[in-house]
Amino acid sequence: MAQNNDADFVQPASFAFDAASETAIPPLLAKYPPGKQASAVIPMLYLVQNQMKRQTGSAWVPTAGMDEVARRLDMPSIRVYEVATFYFMFNLRPIGTWHLQVCTTTPCWLRGSDEVVSACRSVTGIKEWGETSADGAFTMTEVECVGACVNAPVIQVNDDFYEDLDAESTRALLEALRRGEPPKPGSVKGRQTSAPDGGPTTLTTLEFGAGQFGAGS
């Protein structure tokens, strides 16, 4: 469950969707039958979080934003609070520019996530999970499996995955982020999708031409 200890930051007194968010709302609501608009609560919360990122540089969901979602979806605010506090992808407090979501579950741990964690702490100065670096550039969160086990260890940075990390490549990644030059997401060693380390070993010579398998292929 996400934490919301707001003793050390100020909640905005109000929240209003901006023009970009307003443009996105009708297509979201159109996906659900009349009277079932509450089903849009998760994408609506994402709109709030993304708008806060645009406006403040920090992707998070303030209480006033949750209240506005409740008003727009005609549902009790407490129902929106329940969703936002249950799902870990919603940040209920300001975070750094780069959100380092470090997987330490067994597959990543077996592949060296301890080294990745140590490199993150060394570069950012962060000592505790959930802490933001002194320069405001990084927030570091421990997460459970992000579903990229074959390319472990993995860090999810904001919405992008960086895979096949070790201590050296993690340090290089963080320094690039600090410069505002995020590398291309994916395997840092150039692995092809989820192929074996070192490259594909099967189906490496097949060439499928158009219509090779007959009509309707």
Secondary structure as GFF3:
##gff-version 3
##sequence-region A 1 217
A	DSSP	three_ten_helix	6	8	.	.	.	ID=ss1
A	DSSP	alpha_helix	19	29	.	.	.	ID=ss2
A	DSSP	three_ten_helix	37	40	.	.	.	ID=ss3
A	DSSP	alpha_helix	41	56	.	.	.	ID=ss4
A	DSSP	alpha_helix	63	73	.	.	.	ID=ss5
A	DSSP	alpha_helix	77	86	.	.	.	ID=ss6
A	DSSP	beta_strand	98	103	.	.	.	ID=ss7
A	DSSP	alpha_helix	106	110	.	.	.	ID=ss8
A	DSSP	alpha_helix	113	124	.	.	.	ID=ss9
A	DSSP	beta_strand	138	143	.	.	.	ID=ss10
A	DSSP	three_ten_helix	149	151	.	.	.	ID=ss11
A	DSSP	beta_strand	155	157	.	.	.	ID=ss12
A	DSSP	beta_strand	160	163	.	.	.	ID=ss13
A	DSSP	alpha_helix	167	178	.	.	.	ID=ss14
A	DSSP	beta_strand	186	187	.	.	.	ID=ss15
###
